[in-house]
């Protein structure tokens, strides 16, 4: 009789652990999906802001800005393409950096454009979207870390493999933004 009670208690503990771990894994998986969705929303907003900047530039440099507007719209701005994977998000972020680089060349050619209120408002909007994307990327990577830890650590790894939960891919650093970082090595040589 005592052996039966011990077996029942152990079975309840194992089943309880299994259910608890499954719920945690599902929760983390949903948080990762939500974070990717938030990043996608912010990237789409950034595309809209890039188009607004290009339209502002159109007043000064019609041909150059029209080309940039068409490129942004064709390559992601209004294509309806989803960025629901880390690779797609990194690709869209690189595209945005490329488009902003082209726009910055136009803005450098027209100093009066950089002084306009419309340009300054659009730039502030871009900075806010970039900050939102940065924060969303951090949230995703933090959640992916928690998920990956559960998928890899024993005994939760047993439950994860039984239920086909895989490790999440991390988002990479935005290389375009990284280029704008100050070179500290040069600063300290002076």
NORMO-V490548 format. One record per backbone hydrogen bond with DSSP energy under -1.0 kcal/mol. CO is the residue of the C=O (numbers start at 1). NH is the residue of the N-H. Records with the same first field share a line. If there is no record, write none. Layout:
CO->NH + NH
This chain:
1->5
2->6
3->7
4->8
5->9
6->10
7->11
8->12
9->13
10->14
11->15
12->16
13->17
14->18
15->19
16->20
17->21
18->22
19->23
20->24
21->25
22->26
23->27
24->28
25->29
26->30
27->31
28->32
29->33
30->34
31->35
32->36
33->37
34->38
35->39
36->40
37->41
38->42
39->43
40->44
41->45
42->46
43->47
44->48
45->49
46->50
47->51
48->52
49->53
50->54
51->55
52->56
53->57
54->58
56->59
57->60 + 61
61->65
62->66
63->67
64->68
65->69
66->70
67->71
68->72
69->73
70->74
71->75
72->77
73->78
85->89
86->90
87->91
88->92
89->93
90->94
91->95
92->96
93->97
94->98
95->99
96->100
97->101
98->102
99->103
100->104
101->105
102->106
103->107
104->108
105->109
110->113 + 114
111->115
113->116
116->120
117->121
118->122
119->123
120->124
121->125
122->126
123->127
124->128
125->129
126->130
127->131
128->132
129->133
130->134
131->135
132->136
133->137
134->138
135->139
136->140
137->141
138->142
139->143
140->144
141->145
142->146
143->147
144->148
145->149
146->150
147->151
148->152
149->153
153->157
155->158 + 159
156->160
157->161
158->162
159->163
160->165
174->178
175->179
178->181
182->184
183->187
184->188
